Amino acid sequence: MQRSISHQKPIVPFVYIVLFVLYSSLSTIYLFLPPMLAVLYVLFSKALDRGDTVSVLLITFCLVVFEANFGYMLFSSVIYFYILYKFIMPKITQSFSCSSCIKISYVVLAYVGYFLFLTLMANIFMQDTPEINYYIIYYIVIEFFLVSLL
């Protein structure tokens, strides 16, 4: 595939999007595959830090795919991640100097906080409350190792 010399943006992020959509579909079938919610939050916060609008839109698309696969409300994860990025994580990074403590808070707040946010939204809009199972502990451990690599 030829690229214009004036247009040097890589096509690689779109390949990652296709791979994430396939992986997300497989993670709904096979429960031992984590849904990568914390990894998406870390990538979302890094894209907001850089001010990269294209990356934010691509990650938002991935979050919408995540919501569609698991049956959550549309844009609920995007709203929660923005609230987490803007209001909660600055206080945590200001309070802790330990980088692994901050990374574990990324992962725990991405999963447990999102569950609490969905419960709040379900109570506000009078919908069924989401269920939580013991796989969440497995997902937190696996994604902590993945977030540590980022």
PAMARMI-391209 format. One line per 8 residues: number of its first residue (from 0); for each residue x negated, y, z negated of C-alpha. Coordinates in Angstrom, 1 decimal. Each point is the difference from the previous one (the first is absolute). Example, Ala and Ser with C-alpha at 12.3 -4.5 7.8 and 13.67 -1.06 7.14 Angstrom:
BEGIN
0 = -12.3 -4.5 -7.8; -1.4 3.4 0.7
This chain:
BEGIN
0 = 0.0 0.0 0.0; -1.5 3.3 1.0; 0.1 3.1 -2.2; -0.3 3.6 1.0; -3.2 1.7 -1.1; 2.0 2.8 -1.6; 2.2 -2.3 -2.0; -2.3 -1.9 -2.4
8 = 2.6 -1.1 -2.6; -0.3 -3.8 -0.5; 2.8 -2.4 0.6; -1.0 -2.1 -3.0; 2.7 1.3 -2.4; 2.8 -1.2 2.3; -1.6 -3.5 0.0; 0.0 0.1 -3.8
16 = 3.7 1.0 0.1; 0.9 -3.0 2.2; -2.0 -2.3 -2.3; 1.7 1.4 -3.1; 3.5 -0.6 1.5; -1.0 -3.6 0.7; -1.5 -0.4 -3.5; 3.1 1.6 -1.6
24 = 2.3 -2.4 1.8; -2.1 -2.9 -1.2; -0.1 1.3 -3.6; 3.8 -0.1 -0.1; -0.1 -3.7 0.9; -3.1 -1.1 -2.0; 0.2 1.3 -3.5; -3.8 -0.5 -0.7
32 = -0.7 2.9 2.4; 0.2 3.3 -1.8; 2.0 2.8 1.7; -3.0 2.4 -0.2; 2.0 2.8 -1.6; -2.9 1.2 -2.2; -2.4 0.0 3.0; 2.6 2.1 2.0
40 = 0.1 2.4 -2.9; -3.8 0.4 -0.1; -0.1 0.6 3.7; 3.0 2.4 -0.3; -1.8 2.0 -2.7; -3.3 0.1 1.9; 1.8 1.2 3.2; 1.7 2.7 -2.0
48 = -3.4 1.0 -1.5; -1.5 0.3 3.5; 3.0 1.8 1.4; 0.2 -2.6 2.8; 3.6 0.3 1.3; -0.3 -2.9 2.4; -1.1 -2.4 -2.7; 2.8 1.1 -2.3
56 = 2.5 -0.6 2.7; -1.4 -3.5 0.8; 0.0 -0.9 -3.7; 3.5 1.3 -0.3; 1.0 -2.3 2.9; -1.7 -2.9 -1.9; 1.9 0.9 -3.1; 3.3 0.0 1.9
64 = -0.8 -3.5 1.4; -0.7 -1.1 -3.6; 3.4 1.4 -1.2; 1.8 -1.6 2.9; -1.6 -3.4 -0.7; 0.9 0.0 -3.7; 3.3 1.8 0.3; -0.8 3.2 -1.9
72 = 1.5 3.4 0.7; -1.4 1.9 2.9; -2.9 2.4 -0.8; 0.2 -0.9 -3.7; -3.7 -1.1 0.0; -1.1 3.1 1.8; 1.8 2.2 -2.5; -1.3 -1.9 -2.9
80 = -3.6 0.0 1.3; 0.1 3.7 0.6; 1.3 0.6 -3.6; -2.7 -2.3 -1.3; -2.6 1.7 2.0; 1.1 3.6 -0.9; 1.0 -0.3 -3.6; -1.2 -3.1 -1.8
88 = -3.4 -1.0 1.5; -1.6 3.5 -0.6; 0.7 -0.4 -3.7; -1.4 -3.5 -0.1; -3.2 0.9 1.9; -0.4 3.0 -2.3; 0.4 -2.2 -3.1; -2.2 -2.9 1.0
96 = -3.6 0.0 1.2; -0.1 -3.8 0.5; 0.4 -0.7 3.8; 1.3 -3.5 -0.5; 2.6 1.3 -2.5; 1.2 2.4 2.6; 0.1 -2.8 2.6; 2.0 -2.3 -2.2
104 = 2.4 2.9 -0.7; 0.4 0.4 3.8; 1.1 -3.7 0.3; 2.1 -0.2 -3.2; 1.8 3.3 0.8; 0.5 -1.0 3.6; 1.9 -3.2 -1.0; 1.5 0.6 -3.4
112 = 0.7 3.6 0.6; 1.6 -0.7 3.3; 2.2 -2.6 -1.6; 1.1 2.6 -2.7; 0.5 2.6 2.7; 2.2 -2.4 2.0; 2.0 -0.8 -3.2; 0.5 3.7 -0.6
120 = 1.1 0.5 3.6; 2.4 -3.0 -0.2; 1.6 1.4 -3.2; 0.4 3.5 1.6; 1.5 -1.3 3.2; 1.9 -2.9 -1.7; -1.6 -2.8 1.9; -1.3 -3.4 -1.1
128 = -3.2 0.3 -2.1; -3.1 -1.7 1.5; -1.3 -3.2 -1.6; -3.5 -0.5 -1.2; -1.7 -3.4 -0.2; -3.3 -1.4 -1.3; -1.7 0.2 3.4; -0.5 3.7 -0.7
136 = -2.8 -0.8 -2.5; -1.7 -2.1 2.8; 0.4 2.9 2.4; -1.4 2.5 -2.4; -3.1 -2.2 -0.6; -0.6 -0.6 3.7; 0.5 3.6 1.0; -2.2 1.3 -2.8
144 = -2.9 -1.9 1.7; 1.0 1.4 3.4; 0.3 3.5 -1.3; -3.4 -0.3 -1.7; -1.5 -0.7 3.4; 1.5 3.2 1.5
